[in-house]
Amino acid sequence: MGNERELLMIPGPTMVSPRVLRSMAKPVLSHVSGEFVDGFAEALELQKKLFMTDATPFMLSASGTLGMEAAISNLMERGEKILCIENGFFGEKWEEIVTAHGGVVDRLRFDWGDALDLKLVEEKLSSGDYKAFTVEHVDTSTGIANPIDKIGELAKHTDALYIVDSVCGLGGMPLQMDNWNIDFCLTGSQKALGAPPGISLFCINDRAWEAVEKRSTPIDDYYANLTRWRPIMDNPRGYFATPAVGMVLAMREALRIIDEEGLESRWRRHQVYSDAFKAGLEALGLEQFPEEGSRATTLSVPKIPEDVSDSDMRGLMRIKYGVIIAGGLGKLGGKTVRVGHMGNVTNNDIVATMSAMEMSLMELGYEIEPGAGVGAAEKVLISHRTES
Ligand SMILES: Cc1ncc(COP(=O)(O)O)c(C=O)c1O
């Protein structure tokens, strides 16, 4: 059996609050009981608050990928063109989904971790060719945060529907679905929302819903056909397929925690922890993946010193210090590691993770002053006097 005190500091799944865990340790309810139906309705209202939207919320049993697929399969018809704006692993994933549903991909691809060139985005969008366009809020492969607010300004001048994947952003980084003109926005339960994996959350606004209703061909999906789910989201007493009752109630508890903290405070907390962790990395002399100014606050992606093996470092961190971080993704495997600091993360977690990293690096022969990383992180934490 694993060590129950391990710190899970990967970019999702993340540590889950005992409040959420307790909500799951209850007898399973009937999916049509008043208690569950009321809980589901409350969760959906809290979801709208989190997305800062009046759009229709959907909460389905699935992972984040279902939201990506539902966006494409419901909004797009075969042969229609989608602009995929990409600067990482998850941005590129959209291409596969569009192709799988018979769409035509036009990609605007930047190197992994490079900031998007908004002039090029504007030029592409002004062609007026697209049914929709996709953007990653945070691409978890590189730790880059894209300026989805500025892209939202560009979205105003096009008929193309604006789809944002905020699986690694929402709940940690600012996102205002309505103010930023986002038509379809999606996330998953297991990252900055601080719930276990298993729930796909997304919102679809009236403009995007009109596109669904005006289709001339049927939606080529069954479970993810949103016209089947919409009546349930409008009134959770109905039935299309059995919701994951325990997970929905866990999600409600996680969303209550977010609501109690308040979005502004939560964004600020993520900023402070991210600044602290990144200051520690800098003090350790580790380069970081995206350029400063484009870095997400939900995770950090340091490059590993050339003479240190990333798997040795991660292994030591886990076995000796009980801290779990993730390896690099795709072509960044072996060159970077990924540290998630989102959701229910605390001051202690930041300091403990930095300490585990620097001690593991030292043990592997990397020369640094003991405490250099922790000291730099603490300076940031102290200067912000966060409470947690
Ligand atoms: C940015 C981003 N988008 C989409 C996904 C896919 O989500 P899931 O693994 O929950 O299907 C992930 C998963 O890590 C992600 O980080």
The ligand as an SDF file (V2000), in Angstrom:
LIG
                    3D

 16 16  0  0  0  0  0  0  0  0999 V2000
   -4.9660   21.2930  -21.0480 C   0  0  0  0  0  0  0  0  0  0  0  0
   -5.5790   19.9510  -21.0340 C   0  0  0  0  0  0  0  0  0  0  0  0
   -6.5850   19.7090  -21.8700 N   0  0  0  0  0  0  0  0  0  0  0  0
   -7.1990   18.5160  -21.8930 C   0  0  0  0  0  0  0  0  0  0  0  0
   -6.8050   17.4950  -21.0690 C   0  0  0  0  0  0  0  0  0  0  0  0
   -7.5050   16.1910  -21.1210 C   0  0  0  0  0  0  0  0  0  0  0  0
   -8.2040   16.0090  -19.9460 O   0  0  0  0  0  0  0  0  0  0  0  0
   -8.5390   14.5390  -19.3960 P   0  0  0  0  0  0  0  0  0  0  0  0
   -7.2420   13.8420  -19.1960 O   0  0  0  0  0  0  0  0  0  0  0  0
   -9.2750   14.8240  -18.1240 O   0  0  0  0  0  0  0  0  0  0  0  0
   -9.3880   13.8760  -20.4170 O   0  0  0  0  0  0  0  0  0  0  0  0
   -5.7470   17.7010  -20.1750 C   0  0  0  0  0  0  0  0  0  0  0  0
   -5.2810   16.6370  -19.2870 C   0  0  0  0  0  0  0  0  0  0  0  0
   -4.2870   16.7170  -18.6240 O   0  0  0  0  0  0  0  0  0  0  0  0
   -5.1270   18.9650  -20.1620 C   0  0  0  0  0  0  0  0  0  0  0  0
   -4.1170   19.2140  -19.3250 O   0  0  0  0  0  0  0  0  0  0  0  0
  1  2  1  0
  2  3  1  0
  2 15  2  0
  3  4  2  0
  4  5  1  0
  5  6  1  0
  5 12  2  0
  6  7  1  0
  7  8  1  0
  8  9  2  0
  8 10  1  0
  8 11  1  0
 12 13  1  0
 12 15  1  0
 13 14  2  0
 15 16  1  0
M  END
$$$$
